[in-house]
Amino acid sequence: MNKAFVRAQYLDDLLMRHLHSFLGDIEPDAMALLLEHLQWVELAGGQTLMSQGEPGDAMYLTVSGRLRTYINDEDGRQRMVREISRGQMVGEMSLYTDEPRSATLVAIRDTVLVRLGKAEFRQLLALSGQVSIALTRQIIKRLQTEGARSSMDRPVTIGLLPVSAGVDLGTFASALAEQLRSIGRVAVVDADLLDADLGLPGITHREQGDAEADRSIAVRLDEIEAEHDFVLLLGDATPTSWTYRCSRHCDELYLLADADAPPLIHPIEAECLVRRPPRTDAAEILVLLHPAERLSPAGTAAWLERRPLSDHLHIRPALTRDMARMARLISRTAVGLVLAGGGARGIAHLGVYRALQERGIEIDVVGGTSIGSVMAGYVATDRGFEAVLANARKVFSAKPTSDFNLIPLLSLIKGRRLSGLVETALRELTGQNDVRVEDVWKTYFCVATNYSKASEHIVRRGPMRNAILASIAIPGALPPMIIDGDLMCDGGTFNNFPVDVMRGMRGVGRVIGVDLSFRKPRRINHEEVPGTWALLRDRLRPRAQRRYRLPSLTAFLMNVTVLYSVSRQRQARKLTDVYMNPPLDRVGMLQWKRFEHIVAQGYAHACEVLDGTAPVPAGDD
């Protein structure tokens, strides 16, 4: 049978499935109009389907493959907005509005679409109310979800390529497939399996441009993809034609390497990935493989600086929970934990961590601001709660903010004690002297404020000590940090509860947020602020007998820096799936000595929330 006919018949069948799935049982006349006027469009990876600003002359339905949407900002920079997978309509908005295209769409792998011109589109709307409703629903859904969730759709075809010696790709793929099967249907495909499936030995290793091989392989891979939720394509150990085909046919590429191997560019990277068409942009994620007994990764920066990577993962293949973490990240069902800033109140994050561990809730990505960045660092090391608690108890019993400056030219607190404690804590938990953000098991980020550029700064790389000290450097209270020539201070100034950052992290589908802002405003029952001597006399009285319920200078400075972030609390809360706000109104920003009490409060509140017994705070919808 003619191979071109087979491919055409397959694509026709796939198109009909997509149309029925998207439009339902539309009127026969409308379906006839569609089938008469739809035109096939094939794009190679890297080709542009439409450009921002050009007139809208048609809409498209993706039949197979994947597209990525880009928008040019006012400053001329291009940013990625979302990805479009099979079965989705694109380009219909400008046909409704008669406005120019609002975005640029690029194929990130070989893609097949059907096109419906503007005139036929209007005929279709006039003919079918069902089509109009379906398209309107898609537009509304797109507007509702834009910016509220991860912009990266779940990939279907995942390439696994070895980029160092010592990688057992088959065993790794089997373990990963086992975890993915709890989420959806999985196929594992290598060259030998596809040769046998097609009944044509060696066809997968024919050179690109062989018409029979190109058509046969494309059709069969499309069929496998249509029948499964996840397809794992296993490349060869060398840069063969099959390895190159895998790199072109994937939504995401995972580059597997033995973490103990030299971080050299592998021939597969040099010959297959460099040869891919420009702007395919299929994400390349480095997966460094470690033995199960390893305490902490190290030397990751040497791998990252040589490659144009979208992300990296540290995986211990012998640990089922590490393989499950990778499966959740691939399937966009990973759990992200966001920890807010709040001085000593942040000790409550430890109690939350205990409650999560007791319930077997695995955290895949963790991030925070200020004290939240410290606690997120604890979680990222993947140590058990008891080890983390013992470490934290030692740190905070040493009064980390007690070294006040005699002459406060830049900050009230010197910060040397805190710096030393952070460095010691990281060394004890990881066994390393110079821990970097890249060298922790769980994906980690923290938020700082770039004073030099007046902007929010997300830290994903560099020395962990510096990242944490920058994130907690409360203006006026703690000294700022210098990173890459810029002055950095506490991230709470811009984003004290960075749920929006977590929503943009690759793979995150569910977010747990721990907010430390006060539940209700503090009312001051005085007409005026008392004078210095009156305040001093009042502070000398026992706490229960004090007349003036005013914050100390340090607490006032620490709180006022996060007021803008607190004003965004309701917006941030909407982006969480599980929201926690421990009742810590009576805990001061510098009350480190109440360590055990604060941990217990965080734990009790987390248990209530996770077990569904927490009361809903007043004012919530």
C-alpha positions as CSV (number, residue, x, y, z in Angstrom):
1,M,0.0,0.0,0.0
2,N,1.2,3.5,-0.8
3,K,2.9,5.0,2.3
4,A,1.7,8.5,1.6
5,F,-1.9,7.2,1.4
6,V,-1.4,5.4,4.8
7,R,-0.2,8.6,6.4
8,A,-3.1,10.6,4.9
9,Q,-5.6,8.1,6.0
10,Y,-4.2,8.1,9.5
11,L,-4.2,11.9,9.8
12,D,-7.8,12.0,8.5
13,D,-8.8,9.7,11.3
14,L,-6.9,11.7,13.9
15,L,-8.5,14.9,12.6
16,M,-12.0,13.5,13.0
17,R,-11.2,12.4,16.5
18,H,-10.0,15.9,17.4
19,L,-13.0,17.6,15.8
20,H,-15.5,15.4,17.6
21,S,-13.6,15.9,20.9
22,F,-13.5,19.6,20.6
23,L,-16.9,20.4,18.9
24,G,-19.0,17.5,19.9
25,D,-21.9,16.4,17.6
26,I,-22.2,19.5,15.5
27,E,-24.7,19.9,12.7
28,P,-24.1,17.8,9.6
29,D,-24.0,20.9,7.3
30,A,-21.3,22.5,9.6
31,M,-19.2,19.3,9.5
32,A,-19.5,19.2,5.8
33,L,-18.4,22.8,5.5
34,L,-15.4,22.1,7.7
35,L,-14.3,19.0,5.8
36,E,-14.7,20.8,2.5
37,H,-12.6,23.8,3.4
38,L,-10.0,22.6,5.9
39,Q,-6.5,22.7,4.4
40,W,-3.5,20.6,5.6
41,V,-0.5,22.5,6.9
42,E,2.8,20.8,7.8
43,L,5.5,22.7,9.8
44,A,9.0,21.5,10.5
45,G,10.4,22.1,14.0
46,G,11.4,25.7,14.3
47,Q,9.1,27.1,11.6
48,T,6.7,30.0,12.4
49,L,3.0,29.5,11.9
50,M,2.0,33.2,12.6
51,S,3.7,36.3,13.8
52,Q,2.6,39.0,16.3
53,G,1.1,42.0,14.6
54,E,0.3,40.5,11.2
55,P,-3.4,40.3,10.0
56,G,-5.5,37.4,11.1
57,D,-6.5,35.5,8.0
58,A,-7.3,32.0,9.4
59,M,-7.6,29.7,12.4
60,Y,-5.9,26.4,12.9
61,L,-6.4,23.1,14.7
62,T,-3.3,21.2,15.8
63,V,-3.5,17.5,14.7
64,S,-0.1,16.4,15.9
65,G,3.0,18.0,17.2
66,R,3.4,21.0,19.5
67,L,3.6,24.8,19.2
68,R,4.9,27.5,21.5
69,T,3.4,31.0,21.9
70,Y,5.6,34.1,22.3
71,I,4.7,37.7,23.0
72,N,6.9,40.8,22.4
73,D,6.7,43.1,25.4
74,E,6.8,46.9,25.1
75,D,10.5,46.9,25.7
76,G,11.0,44.6,22.7
77,R,11.8,41.5,24.7
78,Q,10.1,38.2,23.7
79,R,8.6,36.0,26.4
80,M,7.1,32.6,26.2
81,V,3.4,32.5,27.2
82,R,2.1,29.0,26.7
83,E,2.4,25.8,24.7
84,I,-0.2,24.4,22.4
85,S,-0.6,20.6,22.1
86,R,-2.6,18.4,19.8
87,G,-6.3,18.9,19.6
88,Q,-6.3,22.7,20.3
89,M,-7.6,25.6,18.2
90,V,-5.3,28.6,17.7
91,G,-5.6,31.9,15.9
92,E,-9.4,32.2,16.3
93,M,-9.2,35.3,18.5
94,S,-8.2,37.7,15.7
95,L,-11.0,36.4,13.5
96,Y,-13.5,37.4,16.2
97,T,-12.0,40.8,16.8
98,D,-10.5,41.8,13.4
99,E,-7.4,42.8,15.3
100,P,-3.8,41.8,14.3
101,R,-2.3,38.6,15.7
102,S,-1.6,39.0,19.4
103,A,1.3,36.5,19.5
104,T,3.8,34.6,17.5
105,L,3.4,30.8,17.2
106,V,6.4,28.6,16.5
107,A,6.5,24.8,16.0
108,I,8.8,23.3,18.6
109,R,8.8,19.9,16.9
110,D,7.5,18.6,13.5
111,T,3.8,19.6,13.6
112,V,0.7,19.0,11.5
113,L,-2.3,21.3,11.5
114,V,-5.5,22.1,9.5
115,R,-6.3,25.6,8.4
116,L,-9.7,27.3,8.0
117,G,-9.8,30.7,6.3
118,K,-11.5,33.8,7.6
119,A,-14.4,33.7,5.2
120,E,-15.2,30.1,5.8
121,F,-14.8,30.7,9.6
122,R,-17.6,33.2,9.5
123,Q,-19.8,30.9,7.4
124,L,-19.2,28.2,10.0
125,L,-20.3,30.5,12.9
126,A,-23.4,31.5,11.0
127,L,-24.2,27.8,10.3
128,S,-23.5,26.3,13.8
129,G,-24.3,27.5,17.2
130,Q,-22.5,24.5,18.6
131,V,-19.2,25.6,17.0
132,S,-19.6,29.2,18.3
133,I,-20.2,27.9,21.9
134,A,-17.2,25.6,21.7
135,L,-14.9,28.3,20.5
136,T,-16.2,30.8,23.1
137,R,-15.6,28.3,25.9
138,Q,-12.0,27.8,24.8
139,I,-11.4,31.6,24.7
140,I,-12.9,32.1,28.2
141,K,-10.9,29.2,29.6
142,R,-7.7,30.5,28.1
143,L,-8.4,34.0,29.6
144,Q,-9.3,32.5,33.0
145,T,-6.1,30.4,33.3
146,E,-3.6,32.8,31.7
147,G,-1.1,33.8,34.4
148,A,-2.9,31.7,37.1
149,R,-1.2,28.4,36.4
150,S,1.9,27.0,34.8
151,S,2.1,28.1,31.1
152,M,3.7,24.8,30.2
153,D,1.3,22.1,29.1
154,R,2.0,18.5,29.9
155,P,4.3,16.9,27.4
156,V,3.3,13.7,25.6
157,T,6.5,12.6,23.9
158,I,9.5,12.6,26.2
159,G,13.0,11.9,24.8
160,L,15.6,10.2,27.1
161,L,19.1,10.6,25.8
162,P,22.3,9.4,27.5
163,V,25.0,12.1,27.7
164,S,27.6,10.3,29.7
165,A,29.0,6.8,30.0
166,G,27.5,4.5,32.7
167,V,23.8,5.3,32.0
168,D,21.5,2.2,32.0
169,L,18.8,3.8,29.8
170,G,16.5,0.8,29.6
171,T,16.4,0.2,33.3
172,F,15.9,3.9,34.0
173,A,13.1,4.2,31.5
174,S,11.3,1.1,32.9
175,A,11.4,2.6,36.4
176,L,10.1,6.0,35.1
177,A,7.4,4.3,33.1
178,E,6.2,2.4,36.2
179,Q,5.7,5.7,38.0
180,L,4.0,7.4,35.1
181,R,1.5,4.6,34.7
182,S,-0.1,5.8,37.9
183,I,-0.9,9.0,36.0
184,G,-1.7,7.7,32.5
185,R,-1.0,5.3,29.6
186,V,2.7,4.9,28.9
187,A,4.6,3.5,25.9
188,V,8.4,3.0,25.9
189,V,9.9,3.0,22.4
190,D,13.4,2.4,21.3
191,A,14.8,1.7,17.8
192,D,14.6,-2.1,18.0
193,L,11.0,-2.0,19.2
194,L,10.0,0.3,16.3
195,D,11.9,-1.7,13.7
196,A,10.0,-4.8,14.8
197,D,6.7,-3.0,15.0
198,L,7.1,-1.7,11.4
199,G,8.4,-5.1,10.2
200,L,11.3,-3.3,8.6
201,P,14.7,-4.1,10.3
202,G,17.0,-1.2,10.4
203,I,14.5,1.4,9.1
204,T,15.0,3.6,12.2
205,H,18.7,4.0,11.4
206,R,18.3,5.1,7.8
207,E,19.6,8.6,7.1
208,Q,17.2,11.6,7.4
209,G,15.7,12.3,4.0
210,D,14.9,8.7,3.2
211,A,11.3,9.2,2.1
212,E,10.1,5.7,3.1
213,A,11.7,5.8,6.5
214,D,10.6,9.4,7.3
215,R,7.0,8.6,6.4
216,S,6.8,5.2,8.1
217,I,8.4,6.3,11.3
218,A,6.4,9.6,11.5
219,V,3.1,7.8,11.0
220,R,3.8,5.1,13.6
221,L,5.1,7.5,16.2
222,D,2.0,9.7,15.7
223,E,-0.2,6.6,16.1
224,I,1.6,5.6,19.3
225,E,1.3,9.1,20.6
226,A,-2.4,9.3,19.9
227,E,-2.9,6.1,21.9
228,H,-0.9,7.0,25.0
229,D,-0.6,9.8,27.5
230,F,3.1,9.5,27.7
231,V,5.6,8.2,25.2
232,L,9.2,7.6,26.3
233,L,11.6,7.7,23.3
234,L,14.9,6.1,24.1
235,G,17.8,7.3,22.1
236,D,20.9,5.3,21.2
237,A,24.1,5.6,23.2
238,T,25.7,7.4,20.2
239,P,24.5,10.1,17.8
240,T,22.7,7.9,15.3
241,S,19.9,8.8,12.9
242,W,17.5,7.3,15.4
243,T,18.9,9.5,18.2
244,Y,18.5,12.5,16.0
245,R,14.9,11.5,15.1
246,C,14.1,11.3,18.9
247,S,15.5,14.8,19.5
248,R,13.2,16.2,16.7
249,H,10.1,14.4,17.7
250,C,10.0,15.2,21.4
251,D,8.1,17.8,23.5
252,E,10.8,17.6,26.1
253,L,14.3,16.2,26.2
254,Y,15.9,14.7,29.3
255,L,19.6,14.4,29.1
256,L,20.7,11.6,31.5
257,A,24.2,11.7,32.9
258,D,26.2,9.9,35.7
259,A,26.8,12.7,38.2
260,D,30.3,11.4,38.9
261,A,31.3,11.5,35.2
262,P,33.3,14.4,33.7
263,P,30.9,17.2,32.7
264,L,32.0,17.1,29.1
265,I,29.8,17.7,26.1
266,H,28.7,14.3,24.8
267,P,28.8,13.5,21.0
268,I,24.9,13.2,21.1
269,E,24.7,16.8,22.3
270,A,27.3,18.1,19.8
271,E,25.9,16.3,16.8
272,C,22.2,15.8,17.4
273,L,21.1,18.7,19.5
274,V,23.2,21.3,17.8
275,R,21.8,20.1,14.4
276,R,18.2,20.6,15.4
277,P,16.5,23.5,13.6
278,P,16.8,26.9,15.3
279,R,13.9,27.9,17.6
280,T,12.6,24.4,18.1
281,D,13.1,25.2,21.7
282,A,12.0,21.8,23.0
283,A,13.1,22.1,26.6
284,E,16.4,20.3,27.5
285,I,16.5,19.1,31.1
286,L,19.7,17.7,32.6
287,V,19.1,14.7,34.9
288,L,22.1,13.9,37.0
289,L,22.0,10.4,38.4
290,H,23.4,9.6,41.9
291,P,23.8,6.6,44.1
292,A,21.1,6.2,46.8
293,E,23.4,6.7,49.7
294,R,24.7,10.1,48.7
295,L,24.1,12.8,51.2
296,S,24.1,15.7,48.8
297,P,24.9,16.5,45.1
298,A,28.0,18.6,44.3
299,G,29.7,20.1,41.3
300,T,26.4,20.8,39.4
301,A,27.5,24.2,38.1
302,A,30.2,22.6,35.9
303,W,27.4,20.7,34.1
304,L,25.1,23.6,33.8
305,E,27.5,26.2,32.5
306,R,28.3,24.2,29.4
307,R,24.7,23.6,28.2
308,P,21.7,25.7,27.1
309,L,19.4,24.0,29.6
310,S,15.9,24.8,30.7
311,D,16.2,23.0,34.0
312,H,18.0,20.2,35.9
313,L,17.1,17.4,38.3
314,H,19.1,15.3,40.8
315,I,17.8,11.8,40.8
316,R,18.8,8.7,42.8
317,P,17.3,5.9,40.5
318,A,17.4,3.3,43.3
319,L,15.0,5.4,45.3
320,T,11.4,5.0,44.2
321,R,10.4,8.4,45.6
322,D,13.0,10.1,43.4
323,M,11.6,8.4,40.3
324,A,8.1,9.4,41.4
325,R,9.2,13.0,41.8
326,M,10.5,13.0,38.2
327,A,7.2,11.5,37.0
328,R,5.2,14.2,38.8
329,L,7.4,16.9,37.3
330,I,7.0,15.5,33.8
331,S,3.2,15.1,34.2
332,R,2.8,18.6,35.7
333,T,1.4,17.1,38.9
334,A,4.4,18.1,41.1
335,V,3.8,19.7,44.5
336,G,5.3,23.1,45.2
337,L,5.8,24.4,48.7
338,V,5.9,28.2,49.2
339,L,7.2,29.6,52.6
340,A,6.7,33.3,53.4
341,G,8.9,35.7,55.3
342,G,8.1,36.8,58.8
343,G,11.1,36.8,61.1
344,A,10.9,34.4,64.1
345,R,7.4,33.5,63.1
346,G,9.0,31.6,60.2
347,I,10.0,28.9,62.7
348,A,6.4,27.7,62.3
349,H,7.5,26.4,58.8
350,L,9.3,23.6,60.6
351,G,6.0,22.4,62.2
352,V,4.4,22.5,58.8
353,Y,7.2,20.4,57.4
354,R,6.7,17.8,60.1
355,A,3.0,17.6,59.4
356,L,3.6,17.1,55.7
357,Q,6.2,14.4,56.3
358,E,3.9,12.5,58.7
359,R,1.2,12.4,56.0
360,G,3.6,11.2,53.3
361,I,3.1,14.4,51.3
362,E,6.2,14.7,49.0
363,I,7.4,18.2,48.1
364,D,9.0,18.4,44.7
365,V,9.8,22.1,44.4
366,V,10.3,24.5,47.3
367,G,10.8,28.3,47.5
368,G,10.5,31.1,49.8
369,T,11.4,34.7,50.9
370,S,13.4,35.9,53.9
371,I,13.1,33.4,56.7
372,G,11.0,31.3,54.3
373,S,14.2,31.0,52.1
374,V,16.0,29.5,55.1
375,M,13.3,27.0,55.8
376,A,12.9,26.2,52.1
377,G,16.6,25.4,52.1
378,Y,16.0,22.9,54.8
379,V,13.3,21.2,52.8
380,A,15.4,21.2,49.6
381,T,18.2,19.2,51.3
382,D,15.7,16.3,51.6
383,R,16.7,15.5,55.2
384,G,14.2,14.0,57.6
385,F,12.3,16.3,60.0
386,E,14.3,15.2,63.1
387,A,17.7,16.1,61.4
388,V,16.3,19.4,60.2
389,L,14.8,20.2,63.6
390,A,18.0,19.5,65.5
391,N,19.9,21.7,63.1
392,A,17.5,24.6,63.3
393,R,17.3,24.4,67.1
394,K,21.0,24.8,67.3
395,V,21.0,27.8,64.9
396,F,18.2,29.7,66.5
397,S,19.2,29.1,70.1
398,A,22.4,31.0,69.2
399,K,20.3,34.2,68.9
400,P,21.2,34.9,65.2
401,T,20.2,38.6,65.2
402,S,21.7,39.6,68.6
403,D,25.0,41.2,67.3
404,F,23.8,44.8,67.1
405,N,25.9,47.5,65.5
406,L,27.3,50.1,68.0
407,I,27.2,52.6,65.1
408,P,24.5,51.5,62.7
409,L,25.7,53.2,59.5
410,L,24.1,50.6,57.2
411,S,22.1,48.2,59.5
412,L,21.1,47.8,63.1
413,I,22.4,44.3,63.1
414,K,25.9,43.3,62.0
415,G,24.7,40.0,60.5
416,R,28.0,38.2,61.1
417,R,26.5,35.8,63.6
418,L,23.7,35.0,61.2
419,S,26.1,34.5,58.3
420,G,28.2,32.1,60.3
421,L,25.2,30.2,61.5
422,V,23.7,29.8,58.0
423,E,27.1,28.5,56.7
424,T,27.5,26.0,59.5
425,A,23.9,24.8,59.2
426,L,24.3,24.1,55.4
427,R,27.6,22.3,56.0
428,E,26.1,20.0,58.7
429,L,23.1,19.1,56.6
430,T,24.9,18.5,53.3
431,G,28.5,17.6,54.3
432,Q,29.8,20.3,51.9
433,N,31.7,23.6,52.6
434,D,30.4,25.6,49.7
435,V,26.8,24.5,49.0
436,R,25.3,26.0,45.9
437,V,21.6,26.5,45.1
438,E,22.0,23.9,42.2
439,D,23.4,21.3,44.6
440,V,20.2,20.3,46.5
441,W,17.9,17.4,45.9
442,K,14.7,19.3,45.5
443,T,14.3,22.2,43.0
444,Y,14.8,25.4,45.0
445,F,14.4,29.1,44.6
446,C,14.4,32.2,46.8
447,V,13.3,35.8,46.3
448,A,15.5,38.8,47.0
449,T,15.1,42.5,46.1
450,N,17.6,44.0,43.7
451,Y,18.2,47.4,45.2
452,S,20.4,48.5,42.3
453,K,17.7,47.8,39.7
454,A,14.6,48.3,41.9
455,S,13.3,44.9,40.9
456,E,12.4,41.5,42.2
457,H,15.2,39.0,41.9
458,I,14.6,35.2,41.7
459,V,17.7,33.2,42.8
460,R,18.1,29.8,41.1
461,R,21.9,29.5,41.0
462,G,24.9,30.5,43.0
463,P,26.2,30.0,46.6
464,M,23.3,29.0,48.8
465,R,24.7,31.0,51.7
466,N,24.7,34.2,49.6
467,A,21.2,33.5,48.3
468,I,19.7,33.1,51.7
469,L,21.6,36.1,53.2
470,A,20.3,38.2,50.4
471,S,16.7,37.1,50.8
472,I,16.8,37.8,54.6
473,A,18.7,41.1,54.5
474,I,15.8,43.3,55.8
475,P,16.6,46.9,55.0
476,G,17.9,48.8,57.9
477,A,18.0,45.7,60.1
478,L,20.5,43.5,58.3
479,P,23.3,44.3,55.9
480,P,22.6,43.9,52.2
481,M,24.5,41.4,50.0
482,I,26.4,42.1,46.8
483,I,25.7,39.6,44.0
484,D,27.1,40.1,40.5
485,G,27.7,43.8,41.3
486,D,24.2,44.5,42.4
487,L,23.1,45.3,45.9
488,M,20.5,42.8,47.2
489,C,18.2,43.0,50.2
490,D,15.2,41.2,51.7
491,G,12.8,39.8,49.0
492,G,9.8,40.7,51.1
493,T,9.9,44.2,49.8
494,F,8.5,43.0,46.5
495,N,7.3,39.4,47.1
496,N,7.0,38.1,50.6
497,F,4.8,35.2,49.6
498,P,6.0,34.1,46.1
499,V,3.2,31.8,45.0
500,D,3.2,33.4,41.6
501,V,6.9,32.4,41.1
502,M,6.1,28.8,42.1
503,R,3.2,28.7,39.6
504,G,5.8,29.4,36.9
505,M,8.1,26.6,37.9
506,R,8.4,23.7,35.5
507,G,6.1,20.8,36.4
508,V,4.3,22.3,39.4
509,G,0.6,21.5,39.4
510,R,-0.4,21.9,43.0
511,V,0.9,24.6,45.4
512,I,0.9,24.5,49.2
513,G,1.4,28.0,50.6
514,V,2.4,29.0,54.2
515,D,1.6,32.7,54.8
516,L,2.9,34.4,58.0
517,S,1.0,37.7,57.7
518,F,-1.1,38.8,60.6
519,R,-4.7,37.5,60.4
520,K,-6.2,40.8,61.5
521,P,-4.9,44.4,61.8
522,R,-3.5,45.6,65.1
523,R,-5.4,48.4,66.6
524,I,-3.5,51.1,68.6
525,N,-5.7,52.5,71.4
526,H,-3.7,55.8,71.8
527,E,-4.3,59.3,70.4
528,E,-0.6,59.9,69.9
529,V,2.7,58.1,69.9
530,P,4.3,58.6,73.3
531,G,7.6,60.3,73.7
532,T,11.0,58.6,74.1
533,W,11.1,58.7,77.9
534,A,7.6,57.5,78.3
535,L,8.3,54.6,76.0
536,L,11.5,53.7,77.8
537,R,9.8,53.7,81.2
538,D,7.0,51.5,79.8
539,R,9.5,49.0,78.3
540,L,11.1,48.6,81.8
541,R,7.7,47.3,83.2
542,P,6.8,43.6,83.0
543,R,5.1,42.8,79.7
544,A,1.7,42.3,81.2
545,Q,1.7,45.7,82.8
546,R,2.8,47.7,79.7
547,R,0.5,50.5,78.5
548,Y,1.8,51.0,75.0
549,R,1.4,48.1,72.5
550,L,3.9,49.4,70.0
551,P,6.5,47.5,68.0
552,S,10.2,47.9,68.7
553,L,12.3,49.9,66.2
554,T,13.7,46.7,64.7
555,A,10.3,45.0,64.5
556,F,8.8,48.2,62.9
557,L,11.5,48.3,60.3
558,M,11.2,44.6,59.6
559,N,7.4,44.8,59.2
560,V,7.2,48.0,57.2
561,T,9.4,46.6,54.4
562,V,6.8,43.9,53.6
563,L,3.7,46.0,53.6
564,Y,3.5,46.1,49.8
565,S,3.8,42.3,49.7
566,V,1.1,41.9,52.4
567,S,-1.2,44.0,50.2
568,R,-0.9,41.3,47.5
569,Q,-1.9,38.5,50.0
570,R,-5.4,37.9,48.6
571,Q,-4.1,37.7,45.1
572,A,-1.4,35.3,46.1
573,R,-3.8,33.2,48.1
574,K,-5.9,32.6,45.1
575,L,-2.9,30.8,43.4
576,T,-2.6,28.3,46.2
577,D,-4.4,24.9,46.4
578,V,-3.7,24.5,50.1
579,Y,-3.3,27.7,52.1
580,M,-2.0,27.9,55.7
581,N,-1.8,30.9,57.9
582,P,-0.7,29.8,61.4
583,P,-2.2,31.9,64.3
584,L,1.0,33.7,65.3
585,D,-0.3,37.2,66.1
586,R,1.4,37.1,69.5
587,V,4.8,36.1,68.2
588,G,7.2,38.9,67.6
589,M,9.6,39.1,64.6
590,L,12.7,38.6,66.8
591,Q,11.4,36.1,69.4
592,W,13.8,33.3,68.5
593,K,13.7,32.1,72.1
594,R,10.1,30.9,71.6
595,F,11.4,28.3,69.2
596,E,9.6,25.2,70.6
597,H,6.3,27.1,71.0
598,I,6.4,28.4,67.4
599,V,7.2,25.0,65.9
600,A,4.3,23.5,67.9
601,Q,1.9,26.2,66.6
602,G,2.9,25.7,63.0
603,Y,2.5,21.9,63.4
604,A,-1.0,22.2,65.0
605,H,-2.3,24.5,62.4
606,A,-0.9,22.4,59.5
607,C,-2.5,19.3,61.0
608,E,-5.8,21.1,61.1
609,V,-5.6,22.3,57.5
610,L,-4.4,19.0,56.1
611,D,-7.0,17.0,58.0
612,G,-9.7,19.4,57.0
613,T,-10.5,20.6,60.5
614,A,-9.2,24.2,60.4
615,P,-11.8,27.0,60.7
616,V,-12.1,29.3,57.7
617,P,-10.7,32.8,58.5
618,A,-13.2,35.6,58.5
619,G,-13.6,37.4,55.3
620,D,-12.8,34.4,53.1
621,D,-15.1,33.4,50.2
